[in-house]
Amino acid sequence: MRELPVTDVQAAVRGLFLQINRRVSPDIEAAMRRALERETSPAARYVLTQLTDNYAAAAETGLPLCQDTGMAVCFLTVGQDVHFTGGSLTQAVEQGVRDAYIEGCFRKSIVSDPLFDRVNTGDNTPAVIHLSLVPGESVRILAMAKGFGSENMSRVFMLPPAAGEEGVLDAVVTAVREAGPNPCPPVIVGVGIGGDFETAPLMAKRATARPIGVHHPDARYAALEEKALERINRSMIGAAGIGGLTTALWVSAEYAPTHIAGMPVAVCICCHASRHAETVL
């Protein structure tokens, strides 16, 4: 049995959210530069140049990549032989988020009541926390800062099994096409196939954290990712929705067993920054 102080979790969460709101991950920056190199539209090239310049400015100044510093989402994968000491794990995660958003002077975007009062909580908490238990003595923390320009464009389709691969591809392309310029393209798309109404979106959201260039290990799903990316980019929505060759930088798909009568498909859309990072304690 390993003992882990919850203050270590708090410090790790704080560091992750300070990092992801200020620095884009290297795989995304490289993908954006490749998109700029192959782009032929002057207007799209201008947008892509502005975005990559913004990455550099944020890293240099410590200012946020975007004014919407997102809703804090944490996926915690906890070894079942870890014993947390010194307090509540949930409260430690919340305090880590709170510390990062106050210290970084990041915009606080969370309201306590979604419908009536809509009063800002003032510290970007509560976070969304997903916890899973696995064998072992380590704790993996995946942090995401999910802006709602893109979150609002995410979709769930409850397809019949007969829809097949073409139905999945149509759903993914439809979600991106109908989103248009709203999620700040070029986008990163996560696709969750299977499970049920609630688990498909979780798979889709986690899929957006897979590094650009890394396909699903199952060749059939890897081919699906390639087909979806090609069809999305054929839409010519382009950077900022003004046209161009790159509407999406990458598509990552995940799947899970499902019921014989259904085939849920969730499409999680992230903006070009797709702010996420993880660490292992």
Secondary structure, DSSP 8 states (H G I E B T S, - for coil): -EEEEHHHHHHHHHHHHHHHTT---HHHHHHHHHHHHH---HHHHHHHHHHHHHHHHHHHH---SSS---EEEEEEEEETTEEEESS-HHHHHHHHHHHHHHHTT-----BS-TTTT--B-SSS-S-EEEEEEESSS-EEEEEEEE-HHHHTT-EEEEE-GGGHHHHHHHHHHHHHHHHTTTT-SSEEEEEEEEE-TTHHHHHHHHHTTS-TT---SSHHHHHHHHHHHHHHHHT---GGGS--S-SEEEEEEEEEEE-TT-EEEEEEEE-TT--EEEEE-
